[in-house]
Amino acid sequence: MVTEATIPKGYKQTEVGVIPEDWDVEPLERCGEVVMGQSPPGSTYNKNGGGIALINGPTEFTDKCPVRIQWTTDPRRFCQKGDLLICVRGSSTGRTNYADDIYSIGRGVAAIRANKNNDTAYLSNQIIIAVSRILAASTGSTFPSVDGDTFRNLAMPLPPTKDEQTAIAEALSDADELIDSLDKLIAKKRNLKQAAMQQLLTGKTRLSGFTGEWEEKTLGDHVEFLRNGTNSRAELTIDDPVKYLHYGDIHACNNVRLCPDDLPSLSSSKAKTLDRLCDGDLIFADASEDLDGVGKSVEITGVLDTECVSGLHTIAARFDKDVLADGFKGYLQFCPEFISQLRRLAAGTKVYATNRSHIAGIEMHLPDTTEQTAIAEVLSDMDSDIEALEERRDKAQLLKQGMMQQLLTGRIRLV
């Protein structure tokens, strides 16, 4: 709790927290012109393609606008090029962008045009924080939204000069540019990896030194299925001796390999009849809500002396190591020949199901284990590059959050 005794010298307590004494707090509508979008009447819709584009979200610009409105629509519902747009209804509430043209804005969008005393980019950051506070306070709401009166009266902490606002906005923009550049690089690396998998996992491209024909194998001739548990999340703990791999952990994993160290636990008594997992075991989730999740699996690694079992809605497969090499098995889910057969066999109304017989019945061409290991090393190196970039991106995002907390409250001054 902030008390008068804990407020630093030169700062004051306000409705938005502790800020410098020379800062003010103003409602958003006094910082510039606020335009609240509204659904136009159906009679104004222009089905012939002329008129002005209607947008219902801050990312729906011209090439994505399915609806155009006649120019006779109330121009007070138009945004101008350069206006800050923010989504105020639905799951995207709080997302912002800048208008690249004149648009008619729908009910789910608001536009802000800063006056001469304020910096639009600075206001954008303060609006994001203010809206996030509102959404955090409205717990339990199934449809997030911010009404017009609330939006117009968002409290904006304002430095005494526009120059200071601009300096803060530029510092945060630099952080955004770093995050954006890392996101683009990650996307590029993922595309390169996808292309590499399409070539290497089909034999269209061979690594240097490998020329032999791939052999067709029936997976059921080379696999042992292990006994898995049926325990729900409610039965798991954090300190029992046996690590427990739930199907949700498979769907949540962003890697083809999984180390059990961070998994929840199960008591030894409940796990006594279950087979223990070893390095190289491949664990499938047996159910998915969509086709993309069919075949989702992880290869167990780093077990060492840890006891680990396969749990609810999983299929644990131990393949012959002279047919499927350790390190390669996790990429099986990306082999077109494998996944196309598995998806064709998946069934269910609300979920797509995979079972042991589906996996055992798959016939596919495989390189020898030496080539498998070489392929896995190439793809693993690419995975490592992506993970390193993702760590850098995550650190940059945390740094940006810290900068916002310091700069947008005046704890650190730039001018």
Secondary structure, 3 states (H helix, E strand, C coil): CCCHHHCCCCEEEECCEEEECCCEEEEHHHCEEEEECCCCCHHHECCCCCCEEEECCCCCCHHHCCCEECCCCCHHHEECCCCEEEECECCCCCCEEECCCCEEECCCEEEEEECCCCCHHHHHHHHHHHHHHHHHHCCCCCCCECCHHHHHCCEEEECCCHHHHHHHHHHHHHHHHHHHHHHHHHHHHHHHHHHHHHHHCCCCCCCCCCCCCCEEEEHHHHEEEECCCCCCHHHCECCCCEEEECHHHHHHCCCCEECHHHCCEECHHHHCCCCECCCCCEEEECEECCHHHCCCEEEECCCCCCEEEECCCEEEEEECCCCCCCCCHHHHHHCHHHHHHHHHHCECCCCEECCHHHHHCCEEEECCHHHHHHHHHHHHHHHHHHHHHHHHHHHHHHHHHHHHHHHCCCCCCCC
